[in-house]
Amino acid sequence: MYFTSLPDHSNPLFDEQLHFSRFKKQNIIFNALSKESHCDHHVGCLSFKTVLSGEEWYGVSNRHLAVRPGQFLILNNDQNYSCHIDKGESVRTLSVFFKKEFASSVFCNALTNEETLLNNPFRDGDTPEFFQTLRSVDSTLLLQLKNLVASLEREGYNSFTVDEYLVFLLNYLVTVHQSDSNLSKKVNAVKSSTKIELYKRLCIAKDFLHSYYHDKVDLNAISAAACLSVPQLVRQFKSVFHTTPHQYLMKIRLQRAAELLKNEIPVNEIAWCCGFENVSAFCRAFKSEYRVQPGRYLKQF
């Protein structure tokens, strides 16, 4: 099933029970342009969330995080969450909801050796429990998403074609899960369960930096969000992500600044919206990272 607009949950005629019942019966894709949307409570199936422009905020496990272009979020089966798009700039969202049996079949196929599949090609398997954290859209995923969107816009929801794209998308998510599992092993702890819990909290810290990079954030705010002491946060963050929280924050801010420069946004405005104290501080940080002043960087594009 394919939707090009988001449902209006505030509409008195909106049938919430009917709407949410569809998510258990089939794969569903939203490729929608919206200026405002609010869903205060949803218990969904495994889903993939990204935006092609603008930003969409999600409430997951008592925290809020922003999904922006170049990022995606995976929500697990039966996960309670909320989502909203604030009134203003149009947001292009792309959400894929996977039918449970469909996703289970793909994951089982991806995680089972070929000999076993030959003996029982239609066996069922379990869906991995994904870490619900913001991730970057790499070139491989970007190409898959572009092809999926192009197919939808060209011929609508052709289940034959779309399901093929979704198989590849789910296989990509398997590699995401494996990458997260490997990262969690870098946590400095003895017990496997402790490593996983600490990694979840480090992901919360990382998502906090991505979501609030334009605000004045400090270690106390990050540690409070992640429920980690400041020394533990700094030590474990460095161990897993090979950088400190402050260095990671600066990288986010400067990457965003570089994107805005390409759009010919004034330097003083970029400094303000990317969280720098003043233009001078922004220019120093930018030159240190990119070896050129912001003005000269702009001329390259």
N, C-alpha and C positions, 0 to 999 in steps of 0.2 A: 504494500500500500504506500502511496506517495502523496505528500501534502506540500503545497507551495505557500501555505500561510499557517501561522500559529493559532491555536484555538484561543478564544476569548473566554477565560474561566469566569470572568465577572458577568458575563451575559446570562440573564435569568433563564434563557432558553437552552443554555449549554447543558447537554446530558453528560455529566461527568462519568457516571457508571458505564455508559455505552462507550465513551471515548477510551477509558482506561482498559476496558475488557478486550479491546482490539490488540493490545500489546502482547497478549499471551497466545494469540492465534496465528500471527504472521509477522514477517519482517516489515518494519515500517521506517520510512525515510522522510524527514522534514528538510526541505531545501527552501527556506523561507526568508523573505525580507520583511522586517518588522521595526516599527518605531517605538513600540512599547508592548511588553508582555509580562504577565505575572502568573506563576503557579506556586502556591504556597505549600502544597503537599502532594508528593507523587511517590508511589512505590512502584518502581519500574523493573523491567528486565535488563539484562546486560545491554549497555548502550555506549555509543561512541559520540562524543560531543566536540564540535569545533565551530569556529566562526571564520568567515571569509572576509568580513569587515566589521568594525565596531567591537563591542564587548558584551558578553553575557555573564551574569553573576550566578553562582551556584551556592546553595547552602547544603553542606554535607557534614554530618557528624558534628554539629555545633560549631562549624567554622564556615567562613565565606571565602570563596576564591573566584577570581575573574578569568574567564577564558577569552583570549584575544587572538588575532590572526597569527598563525605560526605555532599555535599551541593546541593540544587536545586533551580531553579528559575521558577516562573510562569509568563508568559506574556499574557496579555489580548487580547481579540478580537480587531482587527484593530489597534494594537499597532505598531507604527513605531520603528524599532530597527536595529542595525547592529551587526554583530558578526564576530569574527576572531580567528583563531588559528595561532600563530606565528610559523615560520619555525623552526624546531628543533625536540624536543622529540615528539614521537607519542602520540596522544591524542585519547582516546576512548570516544566517545560522545554517549549519549542516549537522543534523543529528540522525544517527542510525540506531534503531532498536532491533535487536536480534531475537527472533523466536527461539525459545529455550532449546527446543529439540534440534533446530537447525545449527545453532552455535555448538551444542554438545557434540553433534556428529562431526563437525569440522575440527574441533579441538581433539577429539578422539583420533581422527585420521592423522592429524599432524603429530600427535604424540605417541603413536603406535607404529611398531616396525612393520615393514611390508609383508613379511611372512604371516604374521598374525592377521593382518588385514585380508590377505588372500583366503585364509581359512574362515574368517568371519567378517566380511566387508561391511556389514550393517550393524556392527556392535555399537552399543552406547558407551559414553564416557562421561566423566565429570568435567564441569567448567572450572577453569582455574579461578582462584580468588585473586583479583587484581588489586594492586596498591592504587588507591584512588588519589592520584596526584597529577599535577600538570606535567605534560611532556611536550617536547619540541617536535614539530612536523618536519621530518627529514625529506630528502629529495625523492626517495622511494615511495613514501606515503603520499607526498604531494602529487606525484604522477598518478597514483591510484585514485585519489580523490578527484583530480581533474577529469580523468576518464569516466568516473562514475557520474559526476555532475553533467558532463557533456552528453552522456548517454541518456540521462533523465530528461534533459532539456530538449534533446533531439527526438526521442520517441516515447517519452513518458515512462511509466513503470512497466517495463517488459520483464516479467519475473524470470524468464530464461536468461536474459542478459544481466539483469541486476543481481541475481543470485550468484552468478559467476564472479562478479566484482566483490560481492560480500564474502565469498569463500576466500579470495585473496586478502581481503581486509582482515578477516579473522585469523588467517595464517600469520599476517603481520603482527597481530596482537599477541600471538604466541611468542614471537621473538621479543616483544616488549616485556612480557611476563618473565621470560628467561633472563633478560637484562636486569630487571629489578631484583630477581632472586640472586644474581651474581653480586649486585651492588650491596644487598643486605648482608652478604657474607663478609664484607669489608668492615662492618661495624665491629668495634673493639669490645667484644663480650664473649663469654664462654658458651652459654646455652643458646641453642638455635632460636628458641622462643623469644629470648631477650634480644637477640640480633634483629628479629623481625619487628618487634615492638619499637625498638629504638629507631629502626629505619623508617617506620611509619611516622614517627615524631619528627625525624629529620626532614621527611617529605613535607610535613606540615610547615616547618620552618622555611623550606625552599619555596613552597607555594605562597607563603606570607610575603616573602620578598618579591615574588613576581606580581602579586596582586596589589601590593601597596608600595611599590618602588618609588612612586611620585610623592609619597608622604615623608614626613620626618620619622624615620624608624630607628630604633636603637636595639642593642642586644637584650635589654630587659624586656622590651615588647615582644621580640622574637622568641625569647626563652619562655615567656608566659604563654604565648600562643601554642608552643610545642610541648609545654609541660616538661621542660628540661632546665637544669641549672645553667647559668651562663658558661661556667668552665666546661661542663659536659657538652653543651651545644657546640662551642667552638672546637673542642677536641674531636668530637665524633663527626661533625660537619667536614672538617679538614680531612679526616680519615677516609670518608666515603666519597666526597665530591672533589677532593684534591685542591680545595681552595677554602678560604675563610668566608664566613657570612658577609662581611663587609666587602671583600673582593668580589664575591658573587653579585652583591647588590650593585656595585659599580659597573660590572659587566652588563647587567640588565639595563641600567640607565643609559650607558653609552651606546649599546646596540639600538635602543629605542631612539636615542638622539640622532644616530646615523640614518635611521629610517626617515625621521622627520626632516632632516637636512635635504634628503633626496626630493622631498615634497616642497622644498623652498620655503619652509617655515622660518621666520626670523630667529636668529640665534638667541636673543633675550627671552623670547617666548619658549623656546626649546629648553633653555636652562631652567626656567620656572616649572614647566610641566613635567620635567624629568627628575625633579627633586633636588636640584643643586641649589646651594645657598645664594649664589650670584653668578653672573656671566663669567667673571674671572676664574672662579673655581671650576666652572664647566669647561672653559677653554683649556685650562691647565690639564685637567683630567683627560679631555679628548685628545690633546696633542700627545700625551703620554701613551695613550692606547693606540692611536692611529698614525702617529708620527707627523701629522699635519694639523694646522689650525682648522676649526670648523669651516671658515670661509673658503679655504683652499680645497677642503674635502668636497664641498658643494660644487666647485668648478669642475671636478673630475666627472661629475654626472650631468 
